[in-house]
Amino acid sequence: MTDQVYQVSSAQLARWGGQRSGSTLRLAGPCPACGRDTTAVVSGSIDGLETLDSSAPESLTVSIACSAGCGRRWTAMAEIDADGRARLVPSADTRLEAAAEAWRVADTEQESRLRTAAEKWIAGIAALLGILTVAGLGLAAEPMRKLALGGRIAVAVVVAVAVIAAGRAIVLAYRAAYGWPVSRSGEDDAALLEWDAARRKLPGRIAGRLRRAATSAGVALGALVVAAAMTWFLPAAKPPAPLVRATMRDDTTVCGTLLATSTDGSLRLRRADDGEVAVLSGALLRRLSPVERC
């Protein structure tokens, strides 16, 4: 028989009872429809895609499905005393009935939803790592090395903005599609109604996340275009002064950076060892050789 809502009375619920242990409420009694013994376990928290908290309950509206196989389900209010013992009475609040049924369905499907969401998040994380890899390769490219220090810093900042914006876009898009795995609490009727109200507002939040994801993706694309343009138009770094080794006629050597000179017949070197400027006479110079290091 298909799942059907069954209206229950106080007499039909008189033999029902249960016990709350932590956040879990365990109930047992005869099915009001078929009369066979049935049980229900109502979780006070769900690992799902939104969250809200509540204190320990005094009453909780629950939706119960017959575990004996007749296919009926009904809604009742569990009144819980200080020792955690529960008894069921009919519920007359249609808002709570709908919220309780939504909670029961969410509790039943939470494992499959979480596993599916986790699989989808793998692709999102891989995409984020791919962006970071591309950005790292871009920072090591030859055009970057040709820029002056200030230009390299500017390009690095713009690329960092692009990476952050792209990562934000990915996270927002995947949150919009699959939510964020967190724990929800619904241990009393106030929390149950709050959870149901949040569930009804979820489409609006999803739309907002998608809009922000699209905006962030546009910012990332624009920043990458700007970074590419900066590598083309920013001034290149000045080539470093050449290192040379001067060998004198007495076989002494001086190694350092070749400096400009206005005196004919001499050259100036900034020594690599102590930074002092040496003025060498061309008449005493035997050989001048370029070197990569001193």
MARVEX-113878 format. One record per residue: residue number from 1; residue in three letters; x, y, z of N, C-alpha, C in turn. Coordinates in Angstrom, 1 decimal. Layout:
<nodes>
num,residu,nxx,nyy,nzz,caxx,cayy,cazz,cxx,cyy,czz
NUM,ALA,X,Y,Z,X,Y,Z,X,Y,Z
...
</nodes>
This chain:
<nodes>
num,residu,nxx,nyy,nzz,caxx,cayy,cazz,cxx,cyy,czz
1,MET,0.8,-1.2,0.0,0.0,0.0,0.0,0.9,1.2,0.0
2,THR,0.4,2.2,-0.7,1.2,3.5,-0.8,1.1,4.2,0.5
3,ASP,2.1,5.1,0.7,2.2,5.9,1.9,1.0,6.9,1.9
4,GLN,0.2,6.8,3.0,-1.0,7.7,3.2,-1.0,8.3,4.6
5,VAL,-1.5,9.5,4.7,-1.6,10.2,5.9,-2.9,9.7,6.7
6,TYR,-2.7,9.4,7.9,-3.8,8.8,8.7,-4.0,9.7,9.9
7,GLN,-5.3,10.1,10.1,-5.7,10.9,11.2,-5.9,10.1,12.5
8,VAL,-5.2,10.5,13.6,-5.2,9.6,14.8,-6.0,10.4,15.9
9,SER,-6.4,9.6,16.9,-7.2,10.1,18.0,-6.4,9.9,19.3
10,SER,-6.8,10.5,20.4,-6.1,10.3,21.7,-6.2,8.8,22.1
11,ALA,-7.3,8.1,21.8,-7.4,6.7,22.2,-6.4,5.8,21.5
12,GLN,-6.2,6.2,20.2,-5.3,5.3,19.4,-3.8,5.6,19.8
13,LEU,-3.6,6.7,20.4,-2.2,7.0,20.9,-2.0,6.7,22.3
14,ALA,-3.0,6.2,23.0,-2.9,6.0,24.5,-1.8,5.0,24.8
15,ARG,-1.6,4.0,24.0,-0.6,2.9,24.3,0.8,3.2,23.8
16,TRP,0.9,4.4,23.2,2.2,4.8,22.7,3.1,5.4,23.8
17,GLY,4.3,5.2,23.8,5.3,5.8,24.7,6.7,5.7,24.2
18,GLY,7.6,6.3,24.9,8.9,6.4,24.4,9.9,7.0,25.4
19,GLN,11.1,7.1,25.0,12.2,7.6,25.9,13.1,8.5,25.0
20,ARG,13.5,9.6,25.6,14.5,10.5,24.9,15.8,10.2,25.5
21,SER,16.8,9.9,24.6,18.2,9.7,25.0,19.1,10.6,24.2
22,GLY,19.6,11.6,24.9,20.4,12.6,24.2,19.5,13.4,23.3
23,SER,19.8,13.4,22.0,18.9,14.1,21.0,18.0,13.2,20.3
24,THR,18.0,11.9,20.6,17.2,10.9,19.9,16.0,10.5,20.7
25,LEU,14.8,10.5,20.1,13.6,10.1,20.7,13.1,8.8,20.1
26,ARG,13.0,7.7,21.0,12.6,6.4,20.5,11.2,6.2,21.0
27,LEU,10.3,5.8,20.0,8.9,5.6,20.3,8.4,4.2,19.9
28,ALA,7.4,3.7,20.6,6.9,2.4,20.3,5.4,2.4,20.6
29,GLY,4.6,1.6,19.9,3.2,1.4,20.1,2.5,0.8,18.9
30,PRO,1.2,0.5,19.0,0.5,-0.1,17.9,0.2,0.9,16.8
31,CYS,0.3,0.4,15.6,-0.1,1.3,14.5,-1.6,1.6,14.5
32,PRO,-2.0,2.9,14.5,-3.4,3.2,14.6,-4.2,2.6,13.4
33,ALA,-3.6,2.3,12.3,-4.3,1.8,11.2,-4.4,0.3,11.2
34,CYS,-3.3,-0.4,11.3,-3.3,-1.9,11.2,-3.3,-2.6,12.5
35,GLY,-2.9,-1.9,13.6,-2.9,-2.4,14.9,-1.6,-3.2,15.3
36,ARG,-0.7,-3.4,14.3,0.5,-4.1,14.6,1.5,-3.2,15.3
37,ASP,2.4,-3.9,16.1,3.4,-3.1,16.9,4.3,-2.4,15.9
38,THR,4.7,-1.2,16.2,5.6,-0.5,15.3,6.5,0.4,16.2
39,THR,7.6,0.8,15.6,8.5,1.7,16.3,8.9,2.8,15.4
40,ALA,9.4,3.9,16.1,9.9,5.0,15.4,11.1,5.6,16.1
41,VAL,12.1,6.0,15.4,13.3,6.7,16.0,13.3,8.1,15.4
42,VAL,13.2,9.1,16.2,13.2,10.5,15.7,14.5,11.1,16.1
43,SER,15.3,11.5,15.1,16.6,12.1,15.4,16.4,13.6,15.7
44,GLY,17.1,14.1,16.8,17.0,15.5,17.2,17.9,16.3,16.4
45,SER,18.8,15.7,15.5,19.7,16.5,14.7,19.9,15.7,13.4
46,ILE,20.1,16.5,12.4,20.4,15.9,11.0,21.6,16.5,10.5
47,ASP,22.5,15.7,9.9,23.7,16.1,9.2,23.2,16.4,7.8
48,GLY,22.9,17.7,7.5,22.4,18.1,6.2,23.1,19.3,5.7
49,LEU,22.3,20.2,5.1,22.8,21.3,4.3,22.5,22.6,4.9
50,GLU,21.9,22.7,6.0,21.6,24.0,6.7,21.7,23.7,8.2
51,THR,21.7,24.7,9.1,21.8,24.4,10.5,21.0,25.4,11.3
52,LEU,20.5,25.0,12.5,19.9,25.8,13.5,20.0,25.0,14.8
53,ASP,20.0,25.7,15.9,20.2,25.1,17.2,18.9,25.3,18.1
54,SER,18.8,24.4,19.1,17.7,24.6,20.0,18.1,24.0,21.4
55,SER,17.3,24.3,22.4,17.6,23.7,23.7,16.8,22.3,23.8
56,ALA,17.0,21.7,24.9,16.3,20.4,25.1,14.8,20.6,25.1
57,PRO,14.0,19.7,24.5,12.6,19.9,24.2,11.7,19.5,25.4
58,GLU,10.5,20.1,25.5,9.4,19.7,26.4,8.3,19.0,25.6
59,SER,8.2,19.4,24.3,7.3,18.8,23.4,7.8,18.9,22.0
60,LEU,7.5,17.9,21.2,8.0,17.8,19.9,7.0,17.2,19.0
61,THR,6.6,17.8,17.9,5.7,17.2,16.9,6.5,16.3,16.0
62,VAL,6.0,15.1,15.8,6.8,14.1,15.1,5.8,13.5,14.0
63,SER,6.5,13.0,12.9,5.8,12.3,11.9,6.3,10.9,11.9
64,ILE,5.3,9.9,12.0,5.7,8.5,12.2,5.1,7.7,11.0
65,ALA,5.9,6.8,10.5,5.4,5.9,9.4,5.4,4.5,10.0
66,CYS,4.4,3.7,9.7,4.2,2.4,10.2,5.4,1.5,9.7
67,SER,6.0,0.9,10.7,7.2,0.0,10.4,6.7,-1.4,10.1
68,ALA,5.4,-1.7,10.3,4.9,-3.0,10.1,4.5,-3.3,8.6
69,GLY,4.5,-2.2,7.8,4.3,-2.4,6.4,3.0,-2.0,5.8
70,CYS,2.1,-1.4,6.6,0.8,-1.0,6.1,0.8,0.2,5.2
71,GLY,1.9,1.0,5.3,2.1,2.2,4.4,1.5,3.4,5.0
72,ARG,0.8,3.4,6.2,0.2,4.6,6.7,1.3,5.4,7.5
73,ARG,1.0,6.7,7.5,1.8,7.6,8.4,0.9,8.6,9.1
74,TRP,1.3,9.0,10.2,0.5,10.0,11.0,1.4,10.9,11.8
75,THR,0.8,12.0,12.2,1.5,13.0,13.0,1.0,13.1,14.4
76,ALA,1.8,13.3,15.4,1.4,13.4,16.7,2.4,14.3,17.5
77,MET,2.0,14.7,18.7,2.9,15.5,19.5,3.4,14.7,20.6
78,ALA,4.7,14.6,20.8,5.4,13.9,21.9,5.6,14.9,23.0
79,GLU,4.9,14.6,24.1,5.1,15.4,25.3,6.2,14.7,26.2
80,ILE,7.3,15.4,26.5,8.4,14.8,27.2,8.6,15.4,28.5
81,ASP,8.7,14.5,29.6,8.9,15.0,30.9,10.4,15.2,31.2
82,ALA,10.6,15.6,32.5,12.0,15.9,32.9,12.9,14.7,32.8
83,ASP,12.4,13.5,33.0,13.2,12.2,32.9,13.3,11.7,31.5
84,GLY,12.8,12.4,30.5,13.0,12.0,29.1,11.9,11.0,28.7
85,ARG,10.9,10.7,29.5,9.8,9.8,29.1,8.8,10.6,28.2
86,ALA,8.3,9.9,27.2,7.5,10.6,26.2,6.1,9.9,26.1
87,ARG,5.1,10.7,25.9,3.8,10.1,25.5,3.2,10.9,24.3
88,LEU,2.4,10.3,23.5,1.9,10.9,22.3,0.5,11.4,22.5
89,VAL,0.2,12.5,21.9,-1.2,13.1,21.9,-1.4,13.6,20.5
90,PRO,-2.6,13.7,20.0,-2.8,14.2,18.6,-2.3,15.7,18.5
91,SER,-1.9,15.9,17.3,-1.4,17.3,16.9,-2.4,18.0,16.1
92,ALA,-2.7,19.3,16.4,-3.7,20.0,15.7,-3.1,21.2,14.9
93,ASP,-1.8,21.3,14.9,-1.2,22.4,14.2,-0.7,21.9,12.8
94,THR,-1.4,22.4,11.7,-1.0,21.9,10.4,0.4,22.3,10.0
95,ARG,0.8,23.5,10.5,2.2,23.9,10.1,3.2,22.9,10.7
96,LEU,3.0,22.5,11.9,3.9,21.6,12.6,3.8,20.2,11.9
97,GLU,2.6,19.8,11.4,2.5,18.5,10.8,3.3,18.5,9.5
98,ALA,3.3,19.6,8.7,4.0,19.6,7.5,5.5,19.7,7.8
99,ALA,5.9,20.4,8.8,7.3,20.5,9.1,7.9,19.2,9.6
100,ALA,7.1,18.5,10.5,7.5,17.2,11.0,7.7,16.2,9.9
101,GLU,6.8,16.2,8.9,6.9,15.2,7.8,8.1,15.6,6.9
102,ALA,8.4,16.9,6.7,9.6,17.2,6.0,10.8,16.8,6.8
103,TRP,10.8,16.9,8.1,12.0,16.5,8.9,12.2,15.0,8.8
104,ARG,11.1,14.2,8.8,11.2,12.7,8.7,11.8,12.4,7.4
105,VAL,11.4,13.0,6.3,11.9,12.7,5.0,13.4,13.1,4.9
106,ALA,13.7,14.2,5.5,15.1,14.7,5.5,16.0,13.7,6.3
107,ASP,15.5,13.2,7.4,16.2,12.3,8.2,16.5,11.0,7.5
108,THR,15.5,10.6,6.7,15.6,9.3,6.0,16.6,9.4,4.9
109,GLU,16.7,10.5,4.2,17.5,10.7,3.0,18.8,11.3,3.3
110,GLN,19.2,11.6,4.5,20.4,12.4,4.8,21.6,11.7,4.3
111,GLU,21.8,10.4,4.5,23.0,9.7,4.2,23.3,9.8,2.7
112,SER,22.3,9.5,1.9,22.5,9.5,0.4,22.7,10.9,-0.1
113,ARG,22.1,11.9,0.5,22.3,13.3,0.1,23.7,13.7,0.4
114,LEU,24.2,13.3,1.6,25.6,13.7,2.0,26.6,13.0,1.1
115,ARG,26.4,11.8,0.8,27.4,11.1,0.0,27.4,11.7,-1.4
116,THR,26.2,12.0,-2.0,26.2,12.6,-3.3,26.9,14.0,-3.3
117,ALA,26.6,14.8,-2.2,27.2,16.1,-2.1,28.7,16.0,-2.0
118,ALA,29.2,15.0,-1.2,30.7,14.8,-1.0,31.3,14.5,-2.4
119,GLU,30.7,13.6,-3.2,31.2,13.3,-4.5,31.3,14.5,-5.4
120,LYS,30.3,15.4,-5.3,30.4,16.6,-6.2,31.4,17.6,-5.7
121,TRP,31.6,17.6,-4.4,32.7,18.6,-3.8,34.1,18.2,-4.3
122,ILE,34.3,16.9,-4.6,35.6,16.5,-5.0,36.0,17.2,-6.3
123,ALA,35.0,17.3,-7.3,35.3,18.1,-8.5,35.6,19.5,-8.2
124,GLY,34.9,20.1,-7.3,35.1,21.5,-7.0,36.5,21.8,-6.4
125,ILE,36.9,20.9,-5.5,38.3,21.0,-4.9,39.3,20.9,-6.0
126,ALA,39.1,19.9,-6.9,40.1,19.7,-8.0,40.1,20.9,-8.9
127,ALA,39.0,21.5,-9.2,39.0,22.7,-10.0,39.7,23.9,-9.3
128,LEU,39.6,24.0,-8.0,40.3,25.1,-7.3,41.8,24.8,-7.4
129,LEU,42.2,23.6,-7.2,43.6,23.3,-7.2,44.2,23.5,-8.6
130,GLY,43.4,23.3,-9.7,43.8,23.6,-11.0,44.0,25.0,-11.3
131,ILE,43.2,25.9,-10.7,43.3,27.3,-10.8,44.6,27.8,-10.1
132,LEU,44.9,27.2,-9.0,46.1,27.6,-8.2,47.3,27.2,-9.0
133,THR,47.3,26.0,-9.7,48.4,25.5,-10.4,48.7,26.4,-11.6
134,VAL,47.6,26.8,-12.3,47.8,27.7,-13.5,48.3,29.0,-13.0
135,ALA,47.8,29.6,-11.9,48.3,30.8,-11.4,49.8,30.7,-11.1
136,GLY,50.2,29.6,-10.5,51.6,29.4,-10.1,52.5,29.4,-11.4
137,LEU,52.0,28.7,-12.4,52.8,28.7,-13.7,52.9,30.1,-14.3
138,GLY,51.8,30.8,-14.2,51.8,32.2,-14.7,52.8,33.1,-14.0
139,LEU,52.9,33.0,-12.7,53.9,33.8,-12.0,55.3,33.4,-12.3
140,ALA,55.6,32.2,-12.8,57.0,31.8,-13.1,57.3,32.0,-14.6
141,ALA,56.4,32.6,-15.3,56.6,32.7,-16.8,57.7,33.7,-17.1
142,GLU,58.2,33.5,-18.3,59.3,34.4,-18.8,58.9,35.9,-18.8
143,PRO,57.7,36.3,-19.2,57.3,37.7,-19.2,57.4,38.3,-17.8
144,MET,57.1,37.5,-16.8,57.1,38.0,-15.4,58.6,38.3,-15.0
145,ARG,59.5,37.5,-15.4,60.9,37.7,-15.0,61.5,38.9,-15.7
146,LYS,60.9,39.3,-16.8,61.5,40.5,-17.5,61.1,41.8,-16.9
147,LEU,60.0,41.8,-16.0,59.5,43.0,-15.5,60.4,43.5,-14.3
148,ALA,60.3,44.8,-14.1,61.0,45.3,-12.9,60.3,44.8,-11.6
149,LEU,60.9,45.0,-10.5,60.4,44.4,-9.2,59.0,45.0,-8.9
150,GLY,58.8,46.3,-9.1,57.5,46.9,-8.8,56.5,46.3,-9.7
151,GLY,56.8,46.0,-11.0,55.8,45.4,-11.9,55.5,44.0,-11.6
152,ARG,56.5,43.2,-11.1,56.2,41.9,-10.7,55.3,41.8,-9.5
153,ILE,55.5,42.7,-8.6,54.7,42.8,-7.4,53.2,43.1,-7.8
154,ALA,53.1,44.1,-8.7,51.7,44.5,-9.1,51.0,43.4,-9.8
155,VAL,51.7,42.7,-10.7,51.1,41.5,-11.4,50.7,40.4,-10.4
156,ALA,51.6,40.2,-9.4,51.3,39.1,-8.4,50.1,39.5,-7.6
157,VAL,49.9,40.7,-7.3,48.7,41.2,-6.5,47.5,40.9,-7.4
158,VAL,47.5,41.3,-8.6,46.3,41.1,-9.5,46.0,39.7,-9.7
159,VAL,47.0,38.8,-9.9,46.8,37.4,-10.0,46.2,36.8,-8.7
160,ALA,46.7,37.3,-7.6,46.1,36.8,-6.3,44.7,37.2,-6.2
161,VAL,44.3,38.4,-6.6,42.9,38.7,-6.6,42.1,37.8,-7.5
162,ALA,42.6,37.5,-8.7,42.0,36.6,-9.6,41.8,35.2,-9.0
163,VAL,42.8,34.7,-8.3,42.7,33.3,-7.7,41.7,33.3,-6.6
164,ILE,41.7,34.4,-5.7,40.7,34.5,-4.6,39.3,34.6,-5.2
165,ALA,39.1,35.4,-6.2,37.8,35.5,-6.8,37.3,34.2,-7.4
166,ALA,38.2,33.6,-8.1,37.9,32.3,-8.7,37.5,31.2,-7.7
167,GLY,38.3,31.2,-6.6,38.0,30.2,-5.6,36.7,30.5,-4.9
168,ARG,36.4,31.8,-4.7,35.1,32.2,-4.1,33.9,31.8,-5.0
169,ALA,34.1,32.0,-6.3,33.1,31.6,-7.3,32.8,30.1,-7.2
170,ILE,33.9,29.3,-7.2,33.7,27.9,-7.1,33.0,27.5,-5.9
171,VAL,33.4,28.0,-4.7,32.7,27.6,-3.4,31.3,28.0,-3.5
172,LEU,31.0,29.3,-3.9,29.6,29.7,-3.9,28.7,28.9,-4.9
173,ALA,29.3,28.6,-6.0,28.5,27.8,-7.0,28.2,26.4,-6.5
174,TYR,29.2,25.8,-5.8,29.0,24.4,-5.3,28.1,24.5,-4.1
175,ARG,28.2,25.5,-3.3,27.2,25.7,-2.2,25.8,25.8,-2.7
176,ALA,25.7,26.6,-3.8,24.3,26.8,-4.3,23.8,25.4,-4.9
177,ALA,24.7,24.7,-5.5,24.2,23.4,-6.0,24.0,22.3,-5.0
178,TYR,24.9,22.2,-4.0,24.8,21.1,-3.1,24.8,21.4,-1.6
179,GLY,24.9,22.7,-1.3,24.8,23.1,0.1,26.1,22.8,0.9
180,TRP,26.1,23.1,2.2,27.2,23.0,3.0,26.9,21.9,4.1
181,PRO,27.7,20.8,4.2,27.3,19.8,5.2,27.5,20.3,6.6
182,VAL,26.4,20.4,7.3,26.5,20.8,8.7,25.4,20.1,9.5
183,SER,25.3,20.3,10.8,24.3,19.6,11.6,23.1,20.6,11.9
184,ARG,21.9,20.0,11.8,20.7,20.8,12.1,20.0,20.1,13.4
185,SER,19.4,21.0,14.2,18.8,20.5,15.4,17.3,20.8,15.3
186,GLY,16.5,19.9,15.7,15.0,20.1,15.7,14.4,19.4,16.8
187,GLU,14.8,19.6,18.0,14.4,18.9,19.2,13.1,19.3,19.8
188,ASP,12.6,20.5,19.4,11.3,20.9,19.9,10.5,21.6,18.8
189,ASP,9.3,22.0,19.0,8.4,22.5,18.0,8.9,23.9,17.5
190,ALA,9.5,24.7,18.4,9.9,26.0,18.0,11.1,25.8,17.0
191,ALA,12.0,24.9,17.3,13.2,24.7,16.4,12.7,24.1,15.1
192,LEU,11.7,23.2,15.2,11.2,22.5,14.0,10.5,23.5,13.0
193,LEU,9.8,24.5,13.6,9.2,25.5,12.8,10.3,26.5,12.2
194,GLU,11.3,26.7,13.0,12.4,27.6,12.5,13.1,26.9,11.4
195,TRP,13.4,25.6,11.5,14.0,24.8,10.5,13.2,24.8,9.2
196,ASP,11.8,24.6,9.3,11.0,24.6,8.2,10.9,25.9,7.5
197,ALA,10.9,27.0,8.3,11.0,28.4,7.7,12.2,28.6,6.9
198,ALA,13.4,28.1,7.5,14.7,28.3,6.8,14.7,27.5,5.5
199,ARG,14.1,26.3,5.6,14.0,25.4,4.4,13.2,26.1,3.2
200,ARG,12.2,26.8,3.6,11.4,27.5,2.6,12.1,28.7,2.0
201,LYS,13.0,29.3,2.8,13.8,30.4,2.3,15.0,30.0,1.5
202,LEU,15.3,28.7,1.5,16.5,28.2,0.8,16.6,28.6,-0.7
203,PRO,15.5,28.5,-1.5,15.7,28.9,-2.9,16.2,30.3,-3.1
204,GLY,15.8,31.3,-2.2,16.3,32.6,-2.3,17.8,32.7,-2.0
205,ARG,18.2,31.9,-1.0,19.6,31.9,-0.7,20.5,31.3,-1.8
206,ILE,19.9,30.2,-2.4,20.6,29.6,-3.5,20.8,30.5,-4.7
207,ALA,19.7,31.3,-5.0,19.8,32.3,-6.1,20.8,33.3,-5.8
208,GLY,20.9,33.8,-4.5,21.9,34.8,-4.2,23.3,34.2,-4.3
209,ARG,23.5,33.0,-3.9,24.8,32.4,-4.0,25.2,32.3,-5.5
210,LEU,24.3,31.9,-6.4,24.6,31.8,-7.8,25.0,33.2,-8.4
211,ARG,24.2,34.2,-8.0,24.6,35.6,-8.5,26.0,36.0,-8.0
212,ARG,26.3,35.7,-6.7,27.6,36.1,-6.2,28.7,35.3,-6.9
213,ALA,28.4,34.0,-7.2,29.4,33.2,-7.9,29.6,33.7,-9.3
214,ALA,28.6,34.1,-10.0,28.8,34.6,-11.3,29.6,35.9,-11.3
215,THR,29.3,36.8,-10.3,30.0,38.0,-10.2,31.5,37.8,-9.9
216,SER,31.8,36.8,-9.0,33.2,36.5,-8.6,33.9,35.9,-9.8
217,ALA,33.2,35.1,-10.6,33.9,34.5,-11.8,34.2,35.7,-12.8
218,GLY,33.3,36.6,-12.9,33.6,37.8,-13.8,34.8,38.6,-13.3
219,VAL,34.9,38.8,-12.0,36.0,39.5,-11.4,37.3,38.7,-11.6
220,ALA,37.3,37.4,-11.5,38.5,36.6,-11.7,39.0,36.7,-13.1
221,LEU,38.0,36.6,-14.1,38.4,36.7,-15.5,38.9,38.1,-15.8
222,GLY,38.3,39.1,-15.3,38.8,40.5,-15.6,40.2,40.7,-15.0
223,ALA,40.4,40.1,-13.8,41.7,40.3,-13.1,42.8,39.6,-13.9
224,LEU,42.5,38.4,-14.5,43.5,37.7,-15.3,43.8,38.4,-16.6
225,VAL,42.8,39.0,-17.2,43.0,39.8,-18.4,43.9,41.0,-18.1
226,VAL,43.7,41.7,-16.9,44.5,42.8,-16.5,45.9,42.4,-16.2
227,ALA,46.1,41.3,-15.6,47.4,40.8,-15.3,48.2,40.5,-16.6
228,ALA,47.5,39.9,-17.6,48.2,39.6,-18.9,48.6,40.9,-19.5
229,ALA,47.7,41.9,-19.5,48.0,43.2,-20.1,49.2,43.9,-19.4
230,MET,49.3,43.7,-18.1,50.4,44.3,-17.4,51.7,43.7,-17.8
231,THR,51.7,42.4,-18.1,53.0,41.8,-18.5,53.4,42.3,-19.9
232,TRP,52.5,42.8,-20.7,52.8,43.4,-22.0,53.3,44.8,-21.9
233,PHE,52.6,45.6,-21.1,52.8,47.1,-21.1,53.6,47.7,-20.0
234,LEU,53.8,47.0,-18.9,54.7,47.5,-17.9,56.1,47.5,-18.4
235,PRO,56.9,48.5,-17.9,58.3,48.6,-18.4,59.1,47.4,-17.9
236,ALA,60.0,47.0,-18.8,60.9,45.9,-18.4,62.0,46.3,-17.4
237,ALA,62.5,45.4,-16.7,63.6,45.8,-15.8,64.9,46.1,-16.5
238,LYS,65.6,47.0,-16.0,66.9,47.4,-16.7,67.9,46.2,-16.6
239,PRO,68.6,45.9,-17.6,69.5,44.8,-17.5,70.6,45.1,-16.5
240,PRO,71.0,44.0,-15.8,72.0,44.2,-14.7,73.4,44.6,-15.4
241,ALA,74.1,45.4,-14.6,75.5,45.7,-15.1,76.3,44.5,-15.2
242,PRO,77.2,44.4,-16.2,77.9,43.2,-16.4,79.0,43.0,-15.4
243,LEU,79.3,41.7,-15.1,80.4,41.3,-14.2,81.6,41.0,-15.1
244,VAL,82.7,41.6,-14.7,83.9,41.3,-15.4,85.1,41.0,-14.5
245,ARG,86.1,40.3,-15.0,87.3,40.1,-14.2,88.5,40.8,-15.0
246,ALA,89.1,41.7,-14.3,90.3,42.4,-14.9,91.5,41.8,-14.4
247,THR,92.4,41.3,-15.4,93.7,40.8,-15.0,94.8,41.8,-15.4
248,MET,95.5,42.2,-14.4,96.6,43.2,-14.6,97.9,42.6,-15.0
249,ARG,98.8,43.4,-15.5,100.1,42.9,-16.0,100.9,42.2,-14.9
250,ASP,100.7,42.6,-13.6,101.4,41.9,-12.5,100.6,40.6,-12.0
251,ASP,99.6,40.2,-12.8,98.8,38.9,-12.6,97.9,39.1,-11.4
252,THR,97.7,40.3,-10.9,96.6,40.5,-9.9,95.3,40.6,-10.7
253,THR,94.2,40.3,-10.0,92.9,40.3,-10.6,91.9,41.1,-9.8
254,VAL,91.0,41.8,-10.4,89.9,42.5,-9.8,88.6,42.1,-10.4
255,CYS,87.7,41.6,-9.6,86.4,41.1,-10.2,85.2,42.0,-9.6
256,GLY,84.4,42.4,-10.5,83.2,43.2,-10.0,82.4,43.7,-11.1
257,THR,81.5,44.7,-10.8,80.6,45.3,-11.7,81.3,46.4,-12.5
258,LEU,81.2,46.4,-13.8,81.7,47.4,-14.6,80.9,48.7,-14.5
259,LEU,81.5,49.8,-14.2,80.8,51.1,-14.0,81.2,52.0,-15.2
260,ALA,80.4,53.0,-15.4,80.7,54.0,-16.4,81.8,54.9,-16.0
261,THR,82.6,55.4,-16.9,83.7,56.2,-16.6,83.8,57.4,-17.6
262,SER,84.3,58.5,-17.1,84.5,59.7,-18.0,85.9,60.0,-18.3
263,THR,86.8,59.1,-17.8,88.2,59.3,-17.9,88.8,58.4,-18.9
264,ASP,89.4,59.0,-19.9,90.0,58.1,-21.0,91.2,57.3,-20.4
265,GLY,91.3,56.1,-20.9,92.5,55.3,-20.6,92.3,54.6,-19.2
266,SER,91.1,54.6,-18.6,90.9,53.9,-17.3,89.5,53.3,-17.3
267,LEU,89.3,52.4,-16.4,88.0,51.8,-16.2,87.7,51.7,-14.7
268,ARG,86.4,51.7,-14.4,86.0,51.6,-13.0,85.2,50.3,-12.7
269,LEU,85.6,49.6,-11.7,84.9,48.4,-11.3,84.5,48.5,-9.8
270,ARG,83.2,48.1,-9.5,82.8,48.0,-8.1,83.1,46.6,-7.7
271,ARG,84.1,46.4,-6.8,84.5,45.1,-6.3,83.4,44.3,-5.8
272,ALA,83.3,43.0,-6.1,82.3,42.1,-5.6,82.6,41.8,-4.2
273,ASP,83.8,41.8,-3.7,84.1,41.3,-2.4,83.8,42.3,-1.3
274,ASP,84.1,43.6,-1.5,83.9,44.6,-0.5,83.1,45.8,-0.9
275,GLY,82.7,45.9,-2.2,81.8,46.9,-2.7,82.6,48.2,-3.0
276,GLU,83.9,48.3,-2.8,84.7,49.5,-3.1,84.8,49.6,-4.6
277,VAL,85.0,50.9,-5.1,85.2,51.2,-6.5,86.7,51.3,-6.7
278,ALA,87.1,50.4,-7.7,88.5,50.4,-8.1,88.7,51.1,-9.4
279,VAL,89.6,52.0,-9.5,89.9,52.7,-10.8,91.2,52.0,-11.3
280,LEU,91.1,51.4,-12.5,92.2,50.7,-13.1,92.7,51.4,-14.3
281,SER,94.0,51.5,-14.4,94.7,52.1,-15.6,94.7,51.2,-16.8
282,GLY,94.3,51.6,-17.9,94.3,50.8,-19.1,95.7,50.4,-19.5
283,ALA,96.7,51.2,-19.2,98.0,50.8,-19.5,98.5,49.6,-18.8
284,LEU,98.0,49.4,-17.6,98.4,48.3,-16.8,97.5,47.0,-16.9
285,LEU,96.5,47.1,-17.7,95.5,46.1,-17.9,96.0,45.1,-19.0
286,ARG,96.0,43.8,-18.6,96.4,42.7,-19.6,95.1,42.2,-20.2
287,ARG,94.1,41.9,-19.5,92.9,41.2,-20.1,91.7,41.6,-19.3
288,LEU,90.5,41.7,-20.0,89.2,42.0,-19.4,88.3,41.0,-19.9
289,SER,87.8,40.1,-18.9,86.9,39.0,-19.3,85.5,39.1,-18.6
290,PRO,84.4,38.9,-19.4,83.1,38.8,-18.7,83.0,37.5,-18.0
291,VAL,82.3,37.5,-16.8,82.1,36.4,-16.0,80.7,36.4,-15.5
292,GLU,80.1,35.2,-15.2,78.8,35.1,-14.6,78.8,35.4,-13.1
293,ARG,79.9,35.1,-12.4,80.0,35.4,-11.0,81.4,35.6,-10.6
294,CYS,81.6,36.3,-9.5,83.0,36.6,-9.0,83.4,35.6,-7.9
</nodes>
